[in-house]
Amino acid sequence: MIEKLKNFLREEEGLTIVEYAVAAGMITLLVVTAFQNLGGAVQTVITTVTGFI
């Protein structure tokens, strides 16, 4: 049982999966933040344009 645990901890393939998950989470956070900022900018432009009508 201890040997299986040691092999599991030494295995690098499991670490790469975790690294990909962390990278995907960070990319998702960046995309959400970008869309929120873009949405605010679009709303400002629409409000400005409708103010002239």
C-alpha positions in Angstrom: 0.0 0.0 0.0 2.8 2.4 0.9 4.6 1.6 -2.4 1.4 2.4 -4.4 1.2 5.8 -2.5 4.9 6.5 -3.3 4.4 5.7 -7.0 1.3 7.9 -7.1 3.1 10.8 -5.6 6.1 10.4 -8.0 3.9 10.1 -11.0 4.1 13.3 -13.0 1.1 12.7 -15.2 -1.3 13.5 -12.4 0.4 16.8 -11.8 0.1 17.9 -15.4 -3.7 17.4 -15.2 -3.8 19.6 -12.2 -1.7 22.2 -13.9 -4.0 22.2 -16.9 -7.0 22.6 -14.6 -5.4 25.6 -12.9 -4.5 27.2 -16.2 -8.0 26.6 -17.6 -9.4 28.3 -14.4 -7.2 31.3 -14.8 -8.1 31.7 -18.5 -11.7 31.4 -17.7 -11.3 34.1 -15.0 -9.6 36.4 -17.5 -12.2 35.9 -20.2 -15.1 36.6 -17.7 -13.3 39.8 -16.6 -12.7 40.9 -20.1 -16.4 40.4 -21.1 -17.5 42.2 -18.0 -15.3 45.2 -18.9 -16.4 45.0 -22.5 -20.1 44.9 -21.5 -19.7 48.1 -19.4 -18.0 49.9 -22.3 -20.8 48.8 -24.7 -23.4 50.0 -22.3 -21.8 53.4 -22.0 -21.7 53.8 -25.8 -25.3 52.8 -26.1 -26.3 55.2 -23.4 -24.4 58.0 -25.1 -25.9 57.3 -28.5 -29.4 57.1 -27.2 -28.9 60.4 -25.4 -28.4 62.1 -28.7 -31.7 60.7 -30.2 
